[in-house]
């Protein structure tokens, strides 16, 4: 709990432009974030780039975000950047399996359910049109407000809302299919 409070203090200082606080946070989390990225990507250079991009994004855009748990945010951001990197290139089944290994839970059953859900969400996101996926990512993972997304992408806020609604609808359908399949399997055991 103490480290979380320290991280929050550092984040508050980073939001005020304190480079020393950023260096401390960087040093504190870089190695673990790198290992998490490397387990997924199995590429030292790309894993370093992913972690650096996430941390630099925190420095550049941190004041625009309301982050309550820095460590959880950083791990989620690294995991998502790994996913986005793999999706942008040829992704293999081995890489998808490695993404699921990043889950950090002690309860095996819960980890299996989380991995299934993560896989379904990844597959659902992969089916989204590129612009829709980008808008959804900026909204839900970068935590940008719709107005900022609209400005950044040079589109109307209404278009942002429509694309987020479209993404959520698609992802809900993917999750509903998983729930129905799980119920079917359980009924037949």
N, C-alpha and C positions, 0 to 999 in steps of 0.2 A: 504494500500500500504506500510505503514511504517513497519508493521510486516513482510511482504514479504522480504523487504530489510534486516531487522534484521535476518530473517531466512537464507537468502543467505550469509550474513556475517558469521553467525554461521556455515553454511555448509562449507564455505571456510576454516574456522578454523578447523573443524572436519577433512577435507581432509588432513590437516597438522598434525593431531594426537592430537589436543587439547581436552583433556577429559572434561575440564570445559565447553567448548562450547557444547560438546555432552550432558552434564548434563542439561544445560540450555534448549537446544532444546527438550530433553527428557521430562523435566518438563513442558515445554510450550505446548506440543502436546499430551502427554500420555493420559490424561483424556478423551479428545474428541475422540481420536482414539479408546480407550477402549470402550466408549459408542457406537461408530459406529460398532465395532466388536461384542459387546454384543447384539445389536439389531438384527444382522444377526444370530449369533450362539446360543443365549440364554443360554450360558454356561459361567459362570464367569471365571473359570480356563482356559478354552480354549481361551476365548477372551483375557485374560491377556497374555497368551503364544503367541498368534498371534501378538499382538502389540509389545511385547518384541522381537520376532523374526525379525519383520520388522525393528525396531529401531537398533537392533544389526547388522543386515545386512547393514544398512546405515553406521554404524560405521566401520564395517570391509571392506566393498566394496565401500564406498562412493567415494573414490578417483578415482575409475575406471569408474565412471558414470558422465555424463554431465546432471545434474539436474538443471532446470531453475526455477521451482516452487516447493519448498520443501513441502509445505503443500499439494498441489495437488498430488505430488508424494507419500507422506505418506498415504493419504487416498486411493489412487488407489492401493497401495501395500497391505494395510490392507484388502481392499475389495477383492483383488485377492487371498490373503492368506486364507480368509474366504471361498471363492469359492473353492479353492484347498482342504481345510480341509473337506468341505461338500462333495465334489466329491470323496474324498478318502474313505468316509464311506457311510452309507445308507442315502441318501438325500430324504427329504420329500418335498412335494409341498409347505408346510408352509415355509421351509427354502428358497426355491427359491423366494417366495414372499418377504421374509425379505431382500434378497440380493437386490432386486429392490428398496426397501425403502431407501437404502443408497444414492441414487442419490440426489444431493444437487442443486436443481434448483427451482426458484419461478414460472416459467411458467409451468402450469399444462400440457398443450398440449405437450410442449417440453419434459417434464418429462415422459409422456406416450410413446412418440416415443423413448426416450433414454432407457426406461425400456424394450420395445419390442426389440430394437436392442441388448441390453445387454443380454436378454434372448436368442435371436437367436445366438449370439456369444458364450454364455455359452454352448448351445446345440451343436453348431458346434465344439467347443473345446472338448466336451465330446466324440464326435465320433472319434476324432483323436487317433491313436495308442499312447500308453503311452510314448514312446521315442520321437515321433514327438511332442506331447503336451509339454513334458519337454523342448525340444529344442526351441519350439516356445515361451514358457513362459520365458526362460532365455533370448531370443533375444528381445522380445517385452515388457516384463514387468520388467525384471531385467536389461535390456538395455546392456547386455554383447555383445561385438563384436564376430563375428563368430569364430575367432581364439581362443578366450578365452573359448568359449563353447566347441570347438573341444578338447582343452587341458583338460578341466574339465571332459568331458565325454569320453575321450580317443578314439575319432573318428576323421576322416579326416574333414578338413574345407569344402570340397566338399559335404560330407554327411550332414553337418549342413545346407549348402545352399539348398540342395535337400529337406531336411525335412521342412525347412521354406517355400519353394515354395509349397510343398505339403499342408502344413497347411493353407497357404494363399488361395490356390485354393479351399480347402474345405470350408473355412470360407466365401469366395466370393460366392460360390454356395448357402450357407445358407442364406446370405444376399439377393442374387438375388431372392430366393424363397419368402422371405418376401416382397420384392418390387413388385413382380408379384402378390402376394396374396393381397397386399394393393391396387394395381391398379385395380384388379378384383372387390374387395369390393366397391371401390369408383365408379366404372363404373356402378355398380348395385344399387346404391342409388339414 
